[in-house]
């Protein structure tokens, strides 16, 4: 497998993570009665951050996990703090479905730990799976 193929596969994995995470996050908002209160309240923000990590990781798959965590947290916090800024053009964008989903509408301090948790969970999952792949390759080579 060439380096280009490896990067392409990593990007596809991150895209798949994002695509599979979005409907779960939307379900926590659309059908909160299906979930315990704490999940209905916070899971959407945690899962939004998982998608942010997946997108950042897909854009720069060659960066270390630590660097991608930093970039993802920076982006997530910047989006949250941008909700304190209300120029008409940005509020108009936030009123669209995609704008609302991507940029949110109102600043909430509680979103910051949710974003941190979601990004750390996604990164931990990636590290765990990477370790299992490495272990599996060693087992096959033995």
N, C-alpha and C positions, 0 to 999 in steps of 0.2 A: 504494500500500500504506500503510495506516495504521500509526501507532506501535504500537498494540495487536497488529496482525497480525504486525509485525516481531518483537516480544517473544515472541509465541506460537510463531513459526517457530524462533527461537533456542532456546527451551525444548525444542521437539521435537527439534532437532538434538542438544542435550546429552543428552536422554533416549535418543535413538538411539545416541549414543556409549557411554553407560553400558550399554545393553542388549547392544550388540555386543561390548563389552569383557569383560563378566562371563564368558561361556562360554570365552573364550580364557584368561583367568586361571584359571578352574576346571580347564581342560585341563592347564595346567602343573603343577597339584597332583595331579590324578587320573591323569595319564599322563606322569609325569616321564621315563620311558624314551623318549618321543618327541622329547625336546629335549636339547640339549647341557646338561651339568651346571650351568653358570652360569645358563642360562635357567631350568632347572627349579628352581634354588635361589632366584633373585631376581625372576623375571618376575611371579610372583603378587603380590608386594608393590608392584612398579612399576605393574602394572595396577590394583591396588586403589586406588592413588593417582590414576590416570587417572579411575576411577569417582568418587572423592571430588571431583575437580576438576569433572567433568561435573555432579554433583549440586549442588555449590556454585554453579556457573555457571547451572544451571537455576533455582535458587532466587533468585538475584540477577543476572539477565542484563544489567541496566543498569549494573552496576559495571564499572570498567575491568578489563582483563586483569590488571594489576598488583595491584589490590585483591582480585580473585578468587584469584590465586595466594597472596596473604597469608592470606586466609580459609581456603583449602584446606589450606595447610601447617599453619595453626593447628589446624584440625580433625583432620588426620591425626596430628599430633604429640600432641594431647590424647588421641586414641583409644589411641595406642601407650603413652603414659605412664599411662593409666588401667589398663593391664594390670598395673601394680604394686600396684593396689588390689584387694582380694579380699573384699568383703562377700558374704555368701552369696547374696543376691538377684541380684547382678551376675554371680557365677560361675554361677548357675543359668541366667541369660540367655545367657551365653557357651556353655553346654552345648547350646543349641538350634542347629540348623543355621544359621538366619539370624543369630543372635547371634554364633556363631563366625565366620561370614563377615564380618560388619560390624565386630565389636569385637575379634576375635582372642582369644587365650588367654594368651600369654606374651610379656613384654617382650623385645625384641631390639634392641640398638643398631643393628645392620645394617639394620633396617627404615627408620630415619630418612633415610639417604641415598637409599634406594630410593623412598621417598615423595616426596622432593624431586625426584628425577629424573623420576618419573612425572608429577608436576604440571607441571614445566617442559616436558616433552615435549608434554603435552596443550595447554598454553598456546601453545607454539611452533607446534604444528600448527594451532591456531585462528588465530593471527596470520598464518601463511602462507596459509591458506585465505581469510581476510578480505582479505588483500592481493591475492590472485588474483581475488576477486569484484570488488574495486574496480577493478582493472586491466581486467577484462572489461567492466565498465560503461563505463569511459572509451573502450575500443575500440569499443563499440557506438554511443556518442555521437558519435564522430569521423566 
